[in-house]
Amino acid sequence: MVKVIASSVRKGNVIDVDGKLYVVLTAENFHPGKGTPVTQVNMRRIVDGVKVSERWRTTEQVERAFVEDVNFQFLYEDGEGFHFMNPENYDQIVVDVDTMGDQKAYLQEGMTCVLSMHEGIALALQLPRHVTLEIVETEPVTKGQTASSSYKPAILSNGIRTAVPPHVDTGTRVVIATEDNSYVERAKN
């Protein structure tokens, strides 16, 4: 176990709290005008899947569990779960739906992801930072609105809602940030 300050905890990290392992779902640092800055962490206990919320001062020490990050390639999904293959030794692993969480919408066949492994068990998944998807539904372009900084709602090919600039239309391939579902740019290919 390695001790780190609470403000350095990120989504996907595995931490040890009172002898139990938790995977971090979200971590936010709050800096109020008065008072001590705090880190709000939402996490899932690995053994039973119970979600817990914890708040620490940003300078408090938190124990990070030793977790090996390994590149895996996504193969397919079936009734068992999500199947991944290690491209170095061709070992396959099945990850359950609870571990995947809402990130499963971004999985594409052949995509390389990082699985956080602890004693042979997949604890968390880290997707690539950006994914290219197609817009399947959005409002039509309004004449004269293209110079505006306003965004319009859109639905992506994986079913996720996002906001895109007014000049982007249905059928356009766009790059999306997987962390917060936000529009990055038009796809170049």
GROMACS elastic network, one bead per residue, 0.5 to 0.9 nm:
[ bonds ]
;  ai    aj funct       b0    kb
    1    15     6  0.87403   500
    1    16     6  0.80056   500
    1    63     6  0.60018   500
    1    64     6  0.56778   500
    1    66     6  0.58513   500
    2    62     6  0.81905   500
    2    63     6  0.54816   500
    2    64     6  0.51925   500
    2    65     6  0.66626   500
    2    66     6  0.74331   500
    3    61     6  0.58470   500
    3    62     6  0.54045   500
    3    64     6  0.60432   500
    3    65     6  0.89023   500
    4     7     6  0.84429   500
    4     8     6  0.69046   500
    4     9     6  0.77865   500
    4    59     6  0.89247   500
    4    60     6  0.81844   500
    4    61     6  0.54266   500
    4    62     6  0.53753   500
    4    63     6  0.63063   500
    4    64     6  0.68404   500
    5     8     6  0.57624   500
    5     9     6  0.74085   500
    5    57     6  0.89048   500
    5    58     6  0.65349   500
    5    59     6  0.53432   500
    5    60     6  0.54846   500
    5    62     6  0.59308   500
    5    63     6  0.86501   500
    6     9     6  0.55538   500
    6    29     6  0.89050   500
    6    38     6  0.83058   500
    6    39     6  0.63169   500
    6    41     6  0.89787   500
    6    56     6  0.65351   500
    6    57     6  0.69640   500
    6    59     6  0.60724   500
    6    60     6  0.56346   500
    6    61     6  0.59987   500
    6    62     6  0.57982   500
    7    10     6  0.82641   500
    7    27     6  0.83531   500
    7    28     6  0.80872   500
    7    29     6  0.63675   500
    7    38     6  0.77640   500
    7    39     6  0.58437   500
    7    56     6  0.86027   500
    7    57     6  0.80574   500
    7    59     6  0.68463   500
    7    60     6  0.83057   500
    8    58     6  0.82520   500
    9    12     6  0.88243   500
    9    13     6  0.66175   500
    9    14     6  0.88768   500
    9    15     6  0.85562   500
    9    24     6  0.79276   500
    9    27     6  0.66210   500
    9    28     6  0.88350   500
    9    39     6  0.85109   500
    9    41     6  0.82449   500
    9    62     6  0.83871   500
    9    64     6  0.85721   500
   10    13     6  0.57117   500
   10    24     6  0.68372   500
   10    25     6  0.83107   500
   10    26     6  0.70915   500
   10    27     6  0.56919   500
   10    28     6  0.83794   500
   10    41     6  0.87610   500
   11    14     6  0.87836   500
   11    23     6  0.79255   500
   11    24     6  0.50559   500
   11    25     6  0.52462   500
   11    26     6  0.51523   500
   11    27     6  0.61059   500
   11    41     6  0.88787   500
   11    43     6  0.88219   500
   11   126     6  0.86603   500
   12    23     6  0.60241   500
   12    24     6  0.51864   500
   12    25     6  0.63219   500
   12    26     6  0.81311   500
   12   116     6  0.77619   500
   12   123     6  0.83518   500
   12   124     6  0.56184   500
   12   125     6  0.67564   500
   12   126     6  0.67069   500
   13    22     6  0.83328   500
   13    23     6  0.58208   500
   13    24     6  0.54192   500
   13    25     6  0.83744   500
   13    64     6  0.74378   500
   13    65     6  0.83677   500
   13    67     6  0.83688   500
   13   116     6  0.81913   500
   13   124     6  0.78091   500
   14    21     6  0.66044   500
   14    22     6  0.55318   500
   14    24     6  0.61966   500
   14    43     6  0.89809   500
   14    63     6  0.88134   500
   14    64     6  0.59398   500
   14    65     6  0.56817   500
   14    66     6  0.79167   500
   14    67     6  0.71031   500
   14   116     6  0.83393   500
   14   123     6  0.77601   500
   14   124     6  0.81053   500
   15    20     6  0.82389   500
   15    21     6  0.57377   500
   15    22     6  0.53694   500
   15    23     6  0.64598   500
   15    24     6  0.74798   500
   15    62     6  0.71786   500
   15    63     6  0.56235   500
   15    65     6  0.52077   500
   15    66     6  0.87018   500
   16    19     6  0.58035   500
   16    20     6  0.54437   500
   16    22     6  0.62967   500
   16    23     6  0.89825   500
   16    62     6  0.75423   500
   16    63     6  0.53157   500
   16    64     6  0.59178   500
   16    65     6  0.58887   500
   17    20     6  0.54297   500
   17    21     6  0.65155   500
   17    22     6  0.73014   500
   17    62     6  0.77800   500
   17    63     6  0.71546   500
   17    64     6  0.89861   500
   18    21     6  0.84815   500
   20    45     6  0.72466   500
   20    46     6  0.79895   500
   20    47     6  0.81964   500
   21    44     6  0.85870   500
   21    45     6  0.60664   500
   21    46     6  0.59059   500
   21    47     6  0.76997   500
   21    64     6  0.89694   500
   21    65     6  0.73941   500
   22    43     6  0.59721   500
   22    44     6  0.53210   500
   22    46     6  0.54854   500
   22    47     6  0.85401   500
   22    49     6  0.89446   500
   22    51     6  0.89183   500
   22    52     6  0.87658   500
   22   123     6  0.87699   500
   23    42     6  0.87698   500
   23    43     6  0.54512   500
   23    44     6  0.53602   500
   23    45     6  0.65439   500
   23    46     6  0.66749   500
   23   123     6  0.67990   500
   23   124     6  0.67480   500
   24    27     6  0.70411   500
   24    41     6  0.68570   500
   24    42     6  0.61354   500
   24    44     6  0.65829   500
   24   124     6  0.85713   500
   25    41     6  0.75347   500
   25    42     6  0.54949   500
   25    44     6  0.69168   500
   25    51     6  0.89973   500
   25   101     6  0.89992   500
   26    40     6  0.80740   500
   26    41     6  0.57427   500
   26    42     6  0.51824   500
   26    43     6  0.68993   500
   27    39     6  0.67602   500
   27    40     6  0.57325   500
   27    42     6  0.64865   500
   27    43     6  0.85995   500
   28    38     6  0.83840   500
   28    39     6  0.55740   500
   28    40     6  0.52588   500
   28    41     6  0.65319   500
   28    42     6  0.89837   500
   29    37     6  0.71659   500
   29    38     6  0.58175   500
   29    40     6  0.63368   500
   29    41     6  0.87511   500
   29    58     6  0.73147   500
   30    36     6  0.88910   500
   30    37     6  0.55893   500
   30    38     6  0.53164   500
   30    39     6  0.61334   500
   30    40     6  0.75279   500
   30    58     6  0.86676   500
   31    34     6  0.82520   500
   31    35     6  0.81915   500
   31    36     6  0.71917   500
   31    38     6  0.67055   500
   31    39     6  0.88578   500
   32    35     6  0.62926   500
   32    36     6  0.71430   500
   32    37     6  0.62732   500
   32    38     6  0.84817   500
   33    36     6  0.87859   500
   33    37     6  0.89275   500
   34    37     6  0.86736   500
   36    57     6  0.67613   500
   36    58     6  0.80754   500
   37    56     6  0.87931   500
   37    57     6  0.60470   500
   37    58     6  0.58544   500
   37    59     6  0.84777   500
   38    55     6  0.66332   500
   38    56     6  0.55433   500
   38    59     6  0.82877   500
   39    54     6  0.83004   500
   39    55     6  0.56450   500
   39    56     6  0.53159   500
   39    57     6  0.60578   500
   39    58     6  0.53967   500
   40    53     6  0.73535   500
   40    54     6  0.60025   500
   40    56     6  0.67010   500
   40    57     6  0.88454   500
   41    52     6  0.83455   500
   41    53     6  0.57655   500
   41    54     6  0.52251   500
   41    55     6  0.61264   500
   41    56     6  0.81640   500
   42    51     6  0.71614   500
   42    52     6  0.58619   500
   42    54     6  0.63823   500
   42    55     6  0.87525   500
   43    50     6  0.84155   500
   43    51     6  0.56514   500
   43    52     6  0.53319   500
   43    53     6  0.62278   500
   43    54     6  0.79357   500
   44    47     6  0.89403   500
   44    48     6  0.84122   500
   44    49     6  0.55521   500
   44    50     6  0.55190   500
   44    52     6  0.60358   500
   44    53     6  0.86783   500
   45    48     6  0.60864   500
   45    49     6  0.50709   500
   45    50     6  0.52972   500
   45    51     6  0.62914   500
   45    52     6  0.73506   500
   46    49     6  0.54769   500
   46    50     6  0.77972   500
   46    99     6  0.86712   500
   46   123     6  0.70924   500
   47    50     6  0.82919   500
   49    98     6  0.73406   500
   49    99     6  0.85648   500
   55    58     6  0.89869   500
   56    59     6  0.80323   500
   56    60     6  0.63807   500
   56    61     6  0.87856   500
   56    62     6  0.88521   500
   57    60     6  0.53869   500
   57    61     6  0.88894   500
   58    61     6  0.84676   500
   64    67     6  0.84166   500
   65   118     6  0.83903   500
   66   117     6  0.89453   500
   66   118     6  0.71303   500
   67   116     6  0.59465   500
   67   117     6  0.55631   500
   67   118     6  0.51037   500
   67   119     6  0.82619   500
   67   123     6  0.87037   500
   68   115     6  0.81221   500
   68   116     6  0.56207   500
   68   117     6  0.51222   500
   68   118     6  0.64971   500
   68   119     6  0.88742   500
   69   114     6  0.60266   500
   69   115     6  0.56470   500
   69   117     6  0.61416   500
   69   118     6  0.89835   500
   70    86     6  0.78650   500
   70   113     6  0.83010   500
   70   114     6  0.54229   500
   70   115     6  0.54083   500
   70   116     6  0.64349   500
   70   117     6  0.70871   500
   71    85     6  0.87417   500
   71    86     6  0.65649   500
   71    87     6  0.76659   500
   71    88     6  0.88526   500
   71   112     6  0.65140   500
   71   113     6  0.57214   500
   71   115     6  0.63643   500
   71   116     6  0.89433   500
   72    84     6  0.58505   500
   72    85     6  0.53419   500
   72    87     6  0.64745   500
   72    88     6  0.89150   500
   72    92     6  0.87346   500
   72    93     6  0.89643   500
   72   111     6  0.83498   500
   72   112     6  0.56472   500
   72   113     6  0.54244   500
   72   114     6  0.59819   500
   72   115     6  0.66124   500
   73    83     6  0.86548   500
   73    84     6  0.53750   500
   73    85     6  0.51712   500
   73    86     6  0.63150   500
   73    87     6  0.67063   500
   73   109     6  0.81105   500
   73   110     6  0.56660   500
   73   111     6  0.55583   500
   73   113     6  0.61379   500
   73   114     6  0.85230   500
   74    77     6  0.87177   500
   74    82     6  0.76610   500
   74    83     6  0.62688   500
   74    85     6  0.65681   500
   74   107     6  0.72763   500
   74   108     6  0.70938   500
   74   109     6  0.56915   500
   74   110     6  0.52635   500
   74   111     6  0.54239   500
   74   112     6  0.63733   500
   74   113     6  0.71850   500
   75    82     6  0.77352   500
   75    83     6  0.55113   500
   75    84     6  0.53779   500
   75    85     6  0.68568   500
   75   108     6  0.83876   500
   75   109     6  0.55336   500
   75   110     6  0.59603   500
   75   111     6  0.80716   500
   76    81     6  0.86386   500
   76    82     6  0.60800   500
   76    83     6  0.54393   500
   76    84     6  0.74587   500
   76   108     6  0.84780   500
   76   109     6  0.64164   500
   76   110     6  0.86541   500
   77    80     6  0.77283   500
   77    81     6  0.57254   500
   77    83     6  0.60319   500
   78    81     6  0.54907   500
   78    82     6  0.65876   500
   78    83     6  0.79757   500
   79    82     6  0.84818   500
   80    83     6  0.84157   500
   80    94     6  0.72861   500
   80    95     6  0.83277   500
   80    96     6  0.72688   500
   80    97     6  0.89294   500
   81    94     6  0.59240   500
   81    95     6  0.56250   500
   81    97     6  0.60448   500
   82    93     6  0.82105   500
   82    94     6  0.53859   500
   82    95     6  0.50417   500
   82    96     6  0.63447   500
   82    97     6  0.73375   500
   82   100     6  0.82151   500
   82   104     6  0.87490   500
   83    92     6  0.68776   500
   83    93     6  0.58285   500
   83    95     6  0.64325   500
   84    91     6  0.84077   500
   84    92     6  0.55852   500
   84    93     6  0.53397   500
   84    94     6  0.63159   500
   84    95     6  0.76688   500
   84   113     6  0.89256   500
   85    88     6  0.87653   500
   85    89     6  0.84534   500
   85    90     6  0.57157   500
   85    91     6  0.55998   500
   85    93     6  0.63640   500
   85    94     6  0.89173   500
   86    89     6  0.58930   500
   86    91     6  0.52755   500
   86    92     6  0.63139   500
   86    93     6  0.81815   500
   87    90     6  0.52804   500
   87    91     6  0.77745   500
   88    91     6  0.81647   500
   89    92     6  0.89953   500
   93   121     6  0.86647   500
   93   122     6  0.81345   500
   94   122     6  0.83638   500
   95    98     6  0.84252   500
   95    99     6  0.66324   500
   95   100     6  0.71363   500
   95   121     6  0.86273   500
   95   122     6  0.65366   500
   95   123     6  0.85682   500
   96    99     6  0.55986   500
   96   100     6  0.65989   500
   96   122     6  0.89265   500
   97   100     6  0.50627   500
   97   101     6  0.63017   500
   97   104     6  0.81177   500
   98   101     6  0.53656   500
   98   102     6  0.89385   500
   99   122     6  0.78201   500
   99   123     6  0.64462   500
   99   124     6  0.60004   500
   99   125     6  0.74674   500
  100   103     6  0.58699   500
  100   104     6  0.57161   500
  100   124     6  0.71937   500
  100   125     6  0.66163   500
  101   104     6  0.64261   500
  102   105     6  0.64366   500
  102   106     6  0.85548   500
  103   106     6  0.58206   500
  103   107     6  0.73057   500
  103   125     6  0.81319   500
  103   126     6  0.86417   500
  103   127     6  0.76125   500
  103   178     6  0.78994   500
  103   179     6  0.89126   500
  104   107     6  0.54013   500
  104   108     6  0.89565   500
  105   108     6  0.84939   500
  105   158     6  0.58503   500
  105   159     6  0.76284   500
  105   160     6  0.76045   500
  106   127     6  0.79002   500
  106   131     6  0.73561   500
  106   133     6  0.89042   500
  106   158     6  0.68735   500
  106   178     6  0.73249   500
  107   110     6  0.87548   500
  107   111     6  0.68237   500
  107   113     6  0.88441   500
  107   127     6  0.79600   500
  108   111     6  0.54630   500
  108   112     6  0.89889   500
  109   112     6  0.89628   500
  111   127     6  0.86816   500
  111   128     6  0.84169   500
  112   127     6  0.78238   500
  112   128     6  0.74894   500
  113   125     6  0.69606   500
  113   126     6  0.59296   500
  113   127     6  0.51491   500
  113   128     6  0.63357   500
  114   124     6  0.84160   500
  114   125     6  0.58967   500
  114   126     6  0.50416   500
  114   127     6  0.66520   500
  114   128     6  0.81779   500
  115   122     6  0.61476   500
  115   123     6  0.72884   500
  115   124     6  0.58521   500
  115   126     6  0.63219   500
  115   127     6  0.88262   500
  116   121     6  0.83010   500
  116   122     6  0.57752   500
  116   123     6  0.55874   500
  116   124     6  0.51769   500
  116   125     6  0.63058   500
  116   126     6  0.78458   500
  117   120     6  0.58475   500
  117   121     6  0.53879   500
  117   123     6  0.58878   500
  117   124     6  0.75871   500
  118   121     6  0.53602   500
  118   122     6  0.66118   500
  118   123     6  0.68186   500
  119   122     6  0.85672   500
  122   125     6  0.77841   500
  126   129     6  0.84530   500
  127   130     6  0.81955   500
  127   131     6  0.87981   500
  127   178     6  0.70841   500
  127   179     6  0.85083   500
  128   131     6  0.69142   500
  128   177     6  0.86791   500
  128   178     6  0.72599   500
  129   176     6  0.84119   500
  129   177     6  0.57952   500
  129   178     6  0.56260   500
  129   179     6  0.68489   500
  130   175     6  0.62337   500
  130   176     6  0.54710   500
  130   178     6  0.57257   500
  130   179     6  0.84015   500
  130   184     6  0.81911   500
  131   174     6  0.82612   500
  131   175     6  0.55425   500
  131   176     6  0.53669   500
  131   177     6  0.65999   500
  131   178     6  0.67138   500
  132   173     6  0.65368   500
  132   174     6  0.55163   500
  132   176     6  0.62174   500
  132   186     6  0.87266   500
  132   187     6  0.65659   500
  133   156     6  0.64626   500
  133   157     6  0.62091   500
  133   158     6  0.76228   500
  133   172     6  0.84501   500
  133   173     6  0.54675   500
  133   174     6  0.55628   500
  133   175     6  0.64300   500
  133   176     6  0.71939   500
  133   187     6  0.83755   500
  134   155     6  0.87639   500
  134   156     6  0.57490   500
  134   157     6  0.53490   500
  134   158     6  0.84383   500
  134   170     6  0.78993   500
  134   171     6  0.59028   500
  134   172     6  0.56376   500
  134   174     6  0.61030   500
  134   175     6  0.87347   500
  135   138     6  0.72723   500
  135   154     6  0.67004   500
  135   155     6  0.59281   500
  135   157     6  0.59062   500
  135   168     6  0.86574   500
  135   169     6  0.73614   500
  135   170     6  0.52219   500
  135   171     6  0.52741   500
  135   172     6  0.56613   500
  135   173     6  0.63518   500
  135   174     6  0.73073   500
  136   154     6  0.76530   500
  136   155     6  0.58510   500
  136   156     6  0.55615   500
  136   157     6  0.56318   500
  136   159     6  0.86405   500
  136   169     6  0.88746   500
  136   170     6  0.54621   500
  136   171     6  0.59130   500
  136   172     6  0.82508   500
  137   153     6  0.86777   500
  137   154     6  0.56576   500
  137   155     6  0.51596   500
  137   156     6  0.71567   500
  137   157     6  0.86462   500
  137   169     6  0.81392   500
  137   170     6  0.54765   500
  137   171     6  0.79836   500
  138   152     6  0.74349   500
  138   153     6  0.61819   500
  138   155     6  0.65290   500
  138   164     6  0.86985   500
  138   168     6  0.85000   500
  138   169     6  0.65699   500
  138   170     6  0.58639   500
  139   142     6  0.86005   500
  139   152     6  0.70386   500
  139   153     6  0.72634   500
  139   154     6  0.73849   500
  139   166     6  0.84117   500
  139   169     6  0.75798   500
  139   170     6  0.81111   500
  140   166     6  0.81849   500
  140   167     6  0.88353   500
  140   168     6  0.88127   500
  140   169     6  0.66832   500
  140   170     6  0.80737   500
  141   144     6  0.88363   500
  141   145     6  0.75195   500
  141   146     6  0.78886   500
  141   166     6  0.59463   500
  141   167     6  0.61846   500
  141   168     6  0.77285   500
  141   169     6  0.70571   500
  142   145     6  0.55562   500
  142   146     6  0.76152   500
  142   166     6  0.75120   500
  142   167     6  0.86106   500
  143   146     6  0.71812   500
  144   147     6  0.69827   500
  144   148     6  0.82079   500
  145   148     6  0.54018   500
  145   149     6  0.86183   500
  145   150     6  0.82940   500
  145   166     6  0.66423   500
  145   167     6  0.81488   500
  146   149     6  0.80816   500
  146   150     6  0.88720   500
  146   165     6  0.78764   500
  146   166     6  0.56870   500
  146   167     6  0.56704   500
  147   150     6  0.88079   500
  147   166     6  0.85217   500
  147   167     6  0.88892   500
  148   151     6  0.83165   500
  148   165     6  0.85213   500
  148   166     6  0.78426   500
  149   165     6  0.73682   500
  149   166     6  0.83805   500
  150   164     6  0.86314   500
  150   165     6  0.67034   500
  150   166     6  0.71797   500
  151   163     6  0.56141   500
  151   164     6  0.51754   500
  151   166     6  0.59210   500
  152   162     6  0.83997   500
  152   163     6  0.52601   500
  152   164     6  0.54546   500
  152   165     6  0.62317   500
  152   166     6  0.60727   500
  153   161     6  0.70460   500
  153   162     6  0.58824   500
  153   164     6  0.63802   500
  153   165     6  0.88617   500
  154   160     6  0.84725   500
  154   161     6  0.57584   500
  154   162     6  0.53977   500
  154   163     6  0.56514   500
  154   164     6  0.65202   500
  154   169     6  0.89223   500
  154   170     6  0.83883   500
  155   158     6  0.80836   500
  155   159     6  0.59948   500
  155   160     6  0.57605   500
  155   162     6  0.63266   500
  155   163     6  0.84252   500
  156   159     6  0.53157   500
  156   160     6  0.54341   500
  156   161     6  0.63239   500
  156   162     6  0.74322   500
  157   160     6  0.75119   500
  158   161     6  0.89986   500
  160   181     6  0.76464   500
  161   181     6  0.76937   500
  162   176     6  0.87664   500
  162   181     6  0.61204   500
  162   182     6  0.60789   500
  162   183     6  0.70381   500
  163   181     6  0.86747   500
  163   182     6  0.68292   500
  163   183     6  0.65847   500
  164   167     6  0.82416   500
  164   168     6  0.65495   500
  164   169     6  0.88938   500
  164   182     6  0.81335   500
  164   183     6  0.59105   500
  164   184     6  0.88031   500
  164   185     6  0.89545   500
  165   168     6  0.58121   500
  165   169     6  0.89869   500
  165   183     6  0.83232   500
  166   169     6  0.77165   500
  168   171     6  0.88763   500
  168   172     6  0.66534   500
  168   174     6  0.86479   500
  168   186     6  0.80462   500
  169   172     6  0.58469   500
  170   173     6  0.87466   500
  172   186     6  0.75747   500
  172   187     6  0.80879   500
  173   186     6  0.62885   500
  173   187     6  0.53754   500
  173   188     6  0.84446   500
  173   189     6  0.84152   500
  174   183     6  0.72733   500
  174   184     6  0.75072   500
  174   185     6  0.59086   500
  174   188     6  0.84080   500
  175   182     6  0.87563   500
  175   183     6  0.63617   500
  175   184     6  0.54499   500
  175   185     6  0.53393   500
  175   186     6  0.58905   500
  175   187     6  0.55217   500
  175   188     6  0.88765   500
  176   179     6  0.88820   500
  176   180     6  0.86114   500
  176   181     6  0.60680   500
  176   182     6  0.55977   500
  176   184     6  0.54477   500
  176   185     6  0.74565   500
  177   180     6  0.61025   500
  177   181     6  0.53855   500
  177   182     6  0.53329   500
  177   183     6  0.64874   500
  177   184     6  0.64235   500
  178   181     6  0.53143   500
  178   182     6  0.75183   500
  179   182     6  0.79797   500
  183   186     6  0.84518   500
  185   188     6  0.86037   500
  186   189     6  0.89816   500
